[in-house]
Amino acid sequence: MQSICVFCGSNAGNSPIYAEAARALARAIASRGVRIVYGGGNVGLMGVIAEAVLAAGAQVTGVIPHALHEREVGHRGLADLRVVNSMHERKALMAELADAFIALPGGLGTFEEMFEMLTWVQLGIHRKPCGILNVAGFYDNMIAFLDHAVATGFLKPEHRGILVIEREPQALLERLAAHQLPVVKAWIKRDQT
């Protein structure tokens, strides 16, 4: 893996444990010489992870839509900040730049971004590993819900198996590097031209 996309909150949460986990993940990724791609913000966990990567001397690429950048949410200290036209372009570019995806705690945007990447694996659009750093059990209820979706026949077990979940950054990175994604039938035909 040359680069990992980290999805995370534009808020920091109500406990310092979330920021500490973001810093620990940033250090763990940086120690492997891997670039971080993230949403380009300077607020919440996004700002925390960017600052931690920069402090570790590693590369970080931010991707942010014009509207958010203009509201002074964009991180001004990045050597590689890419400003795009829309949220759709943001996600597409982040997906293109990354070899794997990790979700830290966050809100609706974080959930939506990670679920889209999981869906893309399911549909055969990409074969990049996806993981969650389950800080202080933040994702426990979501994990239980995914297991419920399997039990009720709405999610195949092999598709549930796409998502790697760990509580410690090093363990998550090791599992993502070794993760064998299920072979899935490509549901979407790509342009052959």
Buried (B, 14 or more C-beta within 10 A) or exposed (E): BEBBBBBBBBBBBEEEEBBBBBBBBBBBBBEEEBBBBBBBBBBBBBBBBBBBBBEBEBBBBBBBBEEBBEEEBBBEEBEEBBBBEEBEBBBEBBBEBBBBBBBBBBEEBBBBBBBBBBEBBBEBBBEBBBBBBBBBEBBEEBBEEBEEBBEEEEBBEEBBEBBBBBBBBBBBBBBBEEBEBBEBEEEEEEEEE
